[in-house]
Amino acid sequence: MSTQFNRTRPRGAALALALALATAGGTVVSMPQPVLAQSQQSAQPSLRVSKVSSADDKSIDITFNEALGSDILQFTAANQAYAAQYIKVSGGVAGGADAALDGRPLSQVAGTTVRPVDTPDHRTLRVVLGAGATLDGHTYELWFDGGSDKLGDLFFRSADGGVLPGSSTKQSTFRGTPQDAALATVSSAKQVDSRTVDVTFAGTIWSGMPVGAYTGSDITLKSGDSSVHPVYVESLTGTNQRDYRLYFGADLNSDASYELTLGTGLKLTTNAGAATSEVGATVAGGRGAYAAPEIAGAEVGASGDRIEVRFSRRIAKAGDLAVKETLTGVSGTNVTADQVRGLLRFTGLTTTSGQDVSQALRDDAAYFPDASTLVIKLDSGQTLKAGARGKVALTQGSVTDVTGATSTNTSSVSVRAPRHFTSPGAGFNPNGPDYLKVNTHATTVFDHYDYQVSDDGVSVRSDGVANKVVGQTIKTIEVENKYIKATFAPGYGGRLLSMIYKPTGNDLFYTNPVGTPYGFSSKAPGTPGNSPFYQNWLMVYGGVFPTLTEAEHGKYWNVPWDYKIDQRNGKFSITVTKTDDVDYPYKPSKYVHGATGIKTAVTYSVDAHKPTLDMAVSLNNPSDQDKQFEYWTCTTLAPGAPTTSGSPTMSVVSPVKTVYRDPGYAWMEGVEQPAGPAGSGLLKLDKLKQMSNWTRDGIAYGQDLATMQQGNWWGVVNHENNEGVVRVGDNTKTPGMKFWEWGQNKSFDTNVYTKGNSARPYIELWAGASMKFFSPATLKAGQTLSWTETYLPTMDLGDVTNANTNGAAEVKVDASGNVTSRLFSTAIGQKLRATLVDATTGKTLDQSSFTGTANTAVKLKGKVTPGTQARLVLTDTHGTTLLTAESGT
């Protein structure tokens, strides 16, 4: 398992929170992952309020003795009404402006918010009082009161796990001030250099200042009759949300004086509210020339197979490749070996096999975790020589930063490999015995916003969702063998919740850390709804689960399924069953099939000797009438990461060449080339394979799966570590393949505690018995339709040409006829043979006898006549063919 550099945040910004949510034009949060609900009995009650103070008549700062935990920082940033439920203030004078501060929860003072302040130590929450209360120069007491809940269970925790003890704290005394809260003003503006201007506000700006690439006109520098707008805005962390840096696309005039104007359209918001007039300032003089982007440093990873190159500026283009960046600084742009060789020159760095670094790269050779960092990956089996010294340099003009400045410095930066390499590992013993272990008494906790089901017993409405997250304990069955650990939740939609691949410790699927109901109907209660979903609401959980007998998430995604368990002869199976007997009277009108009576049985199976998991689906129509229906298997895929994480580098691997984009998502036309007549909705599938190219959410449907020569599979690969997951099925029976993604920005910019926003970092692929949603299949009277889906890990592959239950392979032939191939087999520990042949002549190009391994692929190469193809064949010791993969089909 290779060393991974910081994946989801800019380097050095793991706790650098720009703590205000992305409202219209607002500042954006860059958040660590939440700490999930857990028992606090063993945690030390070390968190306490150390100071309460007031800077103006509308604000109260609560400072703690320790840095606050990521969960409470995220929660209060996402839901500004949350903490006010548990904070009380007393001391108001009867009849005065502070009379509402009489010991009631501050949530009862209309408009009051509580938000984290982006201080360097992350210890402060700020109360901003609503219109119903104003501080005066009196003495007040503030305390936390969780009522019947422990404060630690309400996320009032420190970064090291300490909690506010008990259900309430002692009162903290502070002195109010009659000083009026001020609208936004600039306290200073100065040129840093010829292309950047630093702006410092007099107070915290809660929202209004944009972050990232900027194309607006509300921020203006003016000198005489000329004016210019910034092209990029950066929030400087740890400055109480007061300091921002503006980047301009050309050098400012060093002899000119500039006036900065921030327009009313920004709605700059402080403790006093939104600015109602322009905010201006004179800009102090410049400090020299802007430095073009260059390499700021380079570092070899601890395992010796990665090099992290850090740039002095945020990169917008690397060669001809656009470097994507979300508002929170996440990139995920993938870079090929040829592109890396066009960007960088390596000298003096060789691998233990004697290869130069530039020739030892993977095909998918690098990725940008953020716009100022490039992580370069050596091919599997390649590491630098321990203690090796070398240099890396930019080629002339190879990168362009966010201002449009192109690199000019081609001088080398020193690189040194560690003297001793380490690998984190996952405690996996490849030589250990096979075994099967089953725990039928396991539980898991699904943290989600507390909600109340409506009187109809099915739907949830927006006013039924509280400003509180609760932990729902769900009974699970845990099954593990030497290779995988699978978790099933039959009581929550009959789902396979998780499948951890033990050699890496990473999950193949995504599990939502904080669920939130969304997609509500806006129709009056007791009338047919207009939600996108059958029950007039939805809440994302994750994993793999069957949906029936309607489109979208069907009827039974959140209810218990009947189940039975069978374990014998080293095999485990759990069969979940559901008869479609529901006809909800208030369903949206597009759901038309009613109670079909179709009996669904899904059997999940784990074999003690295999790293795979089977899902056998059976649909039976017991009636004497044909039934129209929809069946889809929903998968939330995020391989190569912890269960609540996903990589921005992920891409879909699929035999599909053409997709049909849903009519509601015309933005895809600007990403992909057409694959049919204008207006047909048919697009080539190329760029949309990469998650980073999903500029927003969308639906598309893969075409022609049922007729493809190599079409019974699809999946996702994580290009940070080349771990993947593949679903193998029978696509003559499940010809439908639906794509859903939230979009790169939504996936990585959404605070998971945001109420009503379920965008998360995974790729959702669906396998359907029909071609698309609301286009049903028919199950004839008495008919049973059945098939088996298999979910398997892949390792050391950047793409897939073909796959089946025995493994996955990638075969490529370039324009010159050079053939490269990789094969990962699920027959781990078995003796196998891989043969690469010329598909036209049958001539053997390369071959290898090997033993299947848990972490790496077998690599073969050769050469064919340009324009012809190659075939990779996997066989066992008896000569039985286990898998073939042919390029170009």
Secondary structure, 3 states (H helix, E strand, C coil): CCCCCCCCCCCCCCCCCCCCCCCCCCCCCCCCCCCCCCCCCCCCCCCCEEEEECCCCCEEEEEECCCECHHHHHHHHHCCCCHHHHEEEECCCCCCCCCCCEEEEHHHCCCCEEEECCCCCCCEEEEECCCCCCCCCCEEEEEEECCCCCCHHHCCEECCCCECCCCECCCEEEECCCCCCCCCCEEEEEEEECCEEEEEECCCCCECCCCEECCCCCEEEEECCEEECCCEEEECCCCCCCEEEEECCCCCCCCCCEEEEECHHHCCEECCEECCCCEEEEEECCCCCCCCCCEEEEEECCCCCEEEEEECCCEEEECCEECCCCCCCCCCEEECHHHHHHHEEEECCEECCCCEHHHCEEEEEEEEEECCEEEEEECCCCCECCCCEEEEEECCCCEEECCCCECCCCCCEEEECCCCCCCCCCCCCCCCCCCEEEEEEEEEEEEEEEECCCCCCCCCCHHHEEEEEEEEEEEEEEEEECCEEEEEECCCCCEEEEEEECCCCEEEECECCCECCECCCCCCCCCCCCCCCCCCCECCCECEEEEEECCCCCCCCCCCCEEEEEEECCEEEEEEEEECCCCCCCCCCCCCCCCCCCEEEEEEEEECCCCCEEEEEEEECCCCCCEEEEEEEEEEEEEEECCCCCCCCCEEECCCCEEEECCCCHHHHHCCCECCCCCCCEEECCHHHEHHHCCCCEEEEECCHHHCCCCCEEEEEECCCCEEEEEECCCCCCCEEEEEECCHHHHHHCCCCCCCCCCCCCEEEEEECCCECCECEEECCCCEEEEEEEEEEEECCCCCCEEECCEEEEEEECCCCEEEEEEEECCECCEEEEEEEECCCCCEEEEEEEEECCCCCEEEEEECCCCCCEEEEEEECCCCEEEEEECCC
